[in-house]
Amino acid sequence: MGRTARAALTVVVCLVVGWLGLFGFVWSRNRVPALALPPRPGPPAANAYPEYEECVRSVKQANLLFEEGVFGRPLAPAKAAEVLRENAPLLAKVRQLVERPSVVTELEPGVNFVARRDFPNVTRLLRYAAKSERDPGAALRALVDALAFTEGTCRGGALLHLKTAYQCLLPLAGAFGPAIARADAAACTENAQRVKALLDSSTPLLEFMQNQRRVFLRIVFSTVPPPGRIARRLLYLDDYDWDYLMKPKTAPLEALNRYLLRWEAEAKKPATEVVPPEQPAELEGLISDERLDPGEIRRHFAWHHYRIARLRLVYAALRLEEVRKRTGRYPDTLESLGLGDYATDPFSNSPLRYRRTGAGYALYSVGANGKDDGGTAPPGGELNQGDILL
């Protein structure tokens, strides 16, 4: 072999060895740790959740219902009647669906994602259906159907679904008081049992956070290139590729996992004791997601507690009305109803506020500010101000 050939071969060998060394170094920085996640229970055999999404897609005149939610202008009676007529088959299907088990199948937006802003159209329809009912019992059942639909949209879900459920509940604010007062004792008993079943099957906040940890870790894992892709990228790198490939992945991923585990620990606490952990600085350059902000996660906690407070308020009110219809007066205390933990305000970890007021009563949760504002609701509906009224 001539001198020139040997020199060329030496150069090639050096380049290959150098490239392999660079590849090995970059690959070592992109190895990810094995992070244990608790197994997620599978959905029920006849899971209704995909049909929930199909119902949301099938709402007629959804633009009118959505605009009502945005601008706060209820439909005129004639227009509401028209919308109800067009959506009568859909409402009949929803009433059947809410009696079936439903568990969220997709923890994050996918190909068939239905925007969360569209889900409240169904609870708005059920509210109009309740208002149009002459039979007080049927009106009350329609509103409890709306609660059941709301629970079905978030059961077993992640943080994304907590905001969906919160938005589904907003159209129902103020609807239950008059409906409960009109219903007879039998209707109150029947629907109290239905609401209790919803409370019994409600997904705990810890499960939402565990599912959210799955979402965030999966997002990061999906962005880490496998060895083959690293090799291809090393052939044509831009500055972004190089900066990302050279960032070690193990330490940031472990920091992210610890951060989310700390949130899971906070999810076990009463709302009054939650202390948001500090977001890890190691994530810079690896994952940029506003949903990781402590304030954003805390808002989802508040939406969860709002949902539970609404269910418990409705359950307590139904039991109160049941007593009044049977005895002629409301009881002096909630304790006499035997509500157990369902008489507890999730925002304060103390009993729901209840007091007799002449022939009626006041019943409310102190809300996200944790302060008893005397049963005063916020003027603009802000979650962190005022109390949550029946």
DRENTOR-676079 format. One line per field, with one value per residue (C-alpha): residue number from 1; residue in one letter; x, y, z. Coordinates in steps of 0.25 Angstrom, whole numbers. Example, Ala and Ser with C-alpha at 12.3 -4.5 7.8 and 13.67 -1.06 7.14 Angstrom:
# residues 2
nr <- c(1|2)
rest <- c(A|S)
u <- c(49|55)
v <- c(-18|-4)
w <- c(31|29)
***
This chain:
# residues 390
nr <- c(1|2|3|4|5|6|7|8|9|10|11|12|13|14|15|16|17|18|19|20|21|22|23|24|25|26|27|28|29|30|31|32|33|34|35|36|37|38|39|40|41|42|43|44|45|46|47|48|49|50|51|52|53|54|55|56|57|58|59|60|61|62|63|64|65|66|67|68|69|70|71|72|73|74|75|76|77|78|79|80|81|82|83|84|85|86|87|88|89|90|91|92|93|94|95|96|97|98|99|100|101|102|103|104|105|106|107|108|109|110|111|112|113|114|115|116|117|118|119|120|121|122|123|124|125|126|127|128|129|130|131|132|133|134|135|136|137|138|139|140|141|142|143|144|145|146|147|148|149|150|151|152|153|154|155|156|157|158|159|160|161|162|163|164|165|166|167|168|169|170|171|172|173|174|175|176|177|178|179|180|181|182|183|184|185|186|187|188|189|190|191|192|193|194|195|196|197|198|199|200|201|202|203|204|205|206|207|208|209|210|211|212|213|214|215|216|217|218|219|220|221|222|223|224|225|226|227|228|229|230|231|232|233|234|235|236|237|238|239|240|241|242|243|244|245|246|247|248|249|250|251|252|253|254|255|256|257|258|259|260|261|262|263|264|265|266|267|268|269|270|271|272|273|274|275|276|277|278|279|280|281|282|283|284|285|286|287|288|289|290|291|292|293|294|295|296|297|298|299|300|301|302|303|304|305|306|307|308|309|310|311|312|313|314|315|316|317|318|319|320|321|322|323|324|325|326|327|328|329|330|331|332|333|334|335|336|337|338|339|340|341|342|343|344|345|346|347|348|349|350|351|352|353|354|355|356|357|358|359|360|361|362|363|364|365|366|367|368|369|370|371|372|373|374|375|376|377|378|379|380|381|382|383|384|385|386|387|388|389|390)
rest <- c(M|G|R|T|A|R|A|A|L|T|V|V|V|C|L|V|V|G|W|L|G|L|F|G|F|V|W|S|R|N|R|V|P|A|L|A|L|P|P|R|P|G|P|P|A|A|N|A|Y|P|E|Y|E|E|C|V|R|S|V|K|Q|A|N|L|L|F|E|E|G|V|F|G|R|P|L|A|P|A|K|A|A|E|V|L|R|E|N|A|P|L|L|A|K|V|R|Q|L|V|E|R|P|S|V|V|T|E|L|E|P|G|V|N|F|V|A|R|R|D|F|P|N|V|T|R|L|L|R|Y|A|A|K|S|E|R|D|P|G|A|A|L|R|A|L|V|D|A|L|A|F|T|E|G|T|C|R|G|G|A|L|L|H|L|K|T|A|Y|Q|C|L|L|P|L|A|G|A|F|G|P|A|I|A|R|A|D|A|A|A|C|T|E|N|A|Q|R|V|K|A|L|L|D|S|S|T|P|L|L|E|F|M|Q|N|Q|R|R|V|F|L|R|I|V|F|S|T|V|P|P|P|G|R|I|A|R|R|L|L|Y|L|D|D|Y|D|W|D|Y|L|M|K|P|K|T|A|P|L|E|A|L|N|R|Y|L|L|R|W|E|A|E|A|K|K|P|A|T|E|V|V|P|P|E|Q|P|A|E|L|E|G|L|I|S|D|E|R|L|D|P|G|E|I|R|R|H|F|A|W|H|H|Y|R|I|A|R|L|R|L|V|Y|A|A|L|R|L|E|E|V|R|K|R|T|G|R|Y|P|D|T|L|E|S|L|G|L|G|D|Y|A|T|D|P|F|S|N|S|P|L|R|Y|R|R|T|G|A|G|Y|A|L|Y|S|V|G|A|N|G|K|D|D|G|G|T|A|P|P|G|G|E|L|N|Q|G|D|I|L|L)
u <- c(0|6|9|-3|-13|-8|-9|-23|-27|-22|-30|-42|-40|-38|-51|-58|-53|-55|-69|-72|-66|-75|-87|-84|-83|-96|-103|-99|-105|-118|-120|-133|-135|-145|-156|-166|-181|-192|-201|-213|-226|-232|-245|-258|-263|-274|-267|-276|-266|-264|-279|-278|-269|-278|-289|-281|-278|-293|-299|-308|-307|-294|-290|-302|-299|-285|-287|-297|-285|-276|-285|-295|-307|-318|-325|-339|-350|-354|-340|-337|-349|-344|-330|-337|-345|-333|-325|-336|-329|-316|-322|-329|-315|-308|-319|-315|-300|-299|-305|-293|-278|-269|-254|-245|-238|-228|-220|-215|-220|-219|-224|-239|-238|-251|-248|-252|-259|-270|-273|-281|-291|-297|-299|-305|-315|-319|-321|-330|-337|-339|-345|-355|-360|-374|-371|-362|-356|-352|-346|-338|-334|-329|-320|-314|-312|-303|-295|-294|-289|-279|-273|-273|-264|-253|-253|-240|-234|-222|-222|-227|-240|-242|-244|-253|-262|-261|-266|-277|-282|-282|-295|-302|-299|-312|-321|-322|-328|-341|-342|-340|-350|-361|-358|-365|-359|-358|-351|-341|-338|-336|-327|-319|-316|-311|-302|-297|-293|-285|-278|-275|-269|-262|-247|-238|-228|-216|-221|-222|-208|-202|-208|-202|-189|-191|-194|-182|-172|-177|-176|-161|-158|-164|-155|-142|-136|-133|-118|-122|-127|-116|-106|-114|-115|-99|-98|-105|-107|-112|-110|-123|-121|-107|-111|-123|-114|-103|-113|-112|-126|-125|-124|-135|-144|-141|-144|-157|-161|-158|-166|-178|-177|-177|-190|-195|-192|-199|-211|-213|-215|-227|-228|-224|-210|-206|-192|-188|-174|-164|-162|-149|-139|-132|-144|-139|-136|-143|-157|-165|-179|-187|-196|-183|-184|-188|-199|-205|-205|-211|-223|-226|-226|-236|-245|-245|-249|-260|-266|-266|-272|-283|-287|-287|-295|-306|-305|-307|-319|-326|-325|-330|-342|-345|-346|-355|-364|-366|-366|-370|-357|-342|-333|-325|-312|-306|-300|-314|-315|-303|-296|-282|-270|-279|-283|-269|-265|-253|-248|-247|-247|-258|-273|-281|-287|-302|-311|-326|-332|-347|-354|-342|-327|-313|-304|-290|-275|-265|-259|-244|-241|-243|-251|-265|-271|-285|-291|-287|-284|-274|-280|-272|-272|-257|-253|-243|-254|-266|-274|-279|-294|-305)
v <- c(0|13|25|33|21|19|33|34|21|27|40|31|23|35|41|28|27|41|41|28|35|47|38|30|43|49|36|36|50|45|33|34|27|16|24|15|19|13|4|11|3|-1|5|-3|-13|-4|10|21|32|31|33|45|51|47|54|67|67|65|77|85|100|98|112|119|111|114|129|128|123|134|146|142|144|133|129|135|125|122|120|111|103|101|97|87|81|80|73|64|51|55|58|44|38|46|41|27|29|35|22|15|15|25|26|36|28|39|47|58|64|54|52|52|62|70|84|85|98|89|80|90|91|78|83|96|87|79|92|97|83|84|98|94|82|84|71|76|62|61|75|70|58|66|74|62|56|69|65|51|56|65|54|45|55|55|41|35|47|56|71|75|68|76|89|82|78|92|98|88|92|107|107|99|110|115|104|94|102|105|91|84|93|89|74|64|55|43|51|57|43|37|48|49|34|37|49|40|30|41|45|30|28|42|41|46|57|48|40|52|56|42|42|56|51|40|51|60|49|43|57|57|43|45|57|49|43|28|24|23|37|43|37|43|56|56|57|70|78|92|100|96|81|82|89|80|67|72|75|63|57|48|59|68|56|51|66|66|53|58|71|63|53|65|70|56|57|71|65|56|68|76|89|98|90|90|96|97|92|100|97|91|99|87|87|99|95|82|84|97|95|106|94|91|105|103|114|106|93|100|105|91|87|98|93|79|84|93|80|73|84|86|71|71|84|77|65|72|81|69|62|75|76|62|65|77|70|59|67|81|88|88|81|90|84|76|66|61|56|46|51|47|52|58|69|74|86|82|96|97|83|87|85|92|105|103|111|113|126|127|117|114|112|116|106|108|105|116|114|115|127|118|130|130|142|140|133|144|139|147|157|152|137|137|124|131|141|139|126|115|115|105)
w <- c(0|-4|6|0|2|16|20|14|22|34|32|30|42|51|45|48|62|65|60|68|80|78|75|88|96|91|92|107|109|103|111|120|133|136|144|150|148|156|146|141|142|129|125|127|117|112|113|109|108|93|92|101|91|79|86|88|73|70|77|68|68|76|72|80|92|92|90|102|110|105|106|117|109|111|98|97|100|86|81|93|90|75|80|89|78|69|80|85|80|85|99|99|96|107|117|114|114|128|134|128|133|127|128|120|109|105|115|105|92|81|66|70|81|85|90|104|101|94|105|113|101|106|121|115|107|119|127|117|116|132|130|120|128|135|143|155|156|141|143|154|147|135|144|151|137|135|147|143|129|135|144|132|124|135|142|142|134|135|139|125|129|142|134|125|137|143|130|129|143|141|133|145|155|161|154|165|176|170|164|177|184|173|174|183|194|185|174|184|190|176|171|185|183|169|173|185|174|167|179|182|169|167|163|174|172|174|162|153|157|154|141|138|142|131|121|124|125|112|105|109|106|92|89|93|80|79|75|60|60|68|57|46|53|55|40|39|51|53|66|72|70|76|88|90|88|97|109|118|120|132|143|137|135|150|154|147|153|167|164|160|171|181|174|176|191|191|185|197|206|209|201|212|214|200|198|183|181|173|158|156|148|142|131|124|110|111|113|112|116|124|130|139|146|160|159|147|155|167|158|154|169|171|159|165|179|172|165|178|186|175|177|192|192|183|191|204|198|193|206|213|204|206|221|219|210|220|233|229|233|230|240|250|246|234|244|246|232|233|221|226|219|208|218|218|210|201|201|217|222|231|230|219|224|227|235|235|230|234|225|217|219|214|209|203|202|205|192|187|196|208|215|219|212|218|206|196|182|174|164|152|156|159|166|176|181|190|193|185|186|184)
***
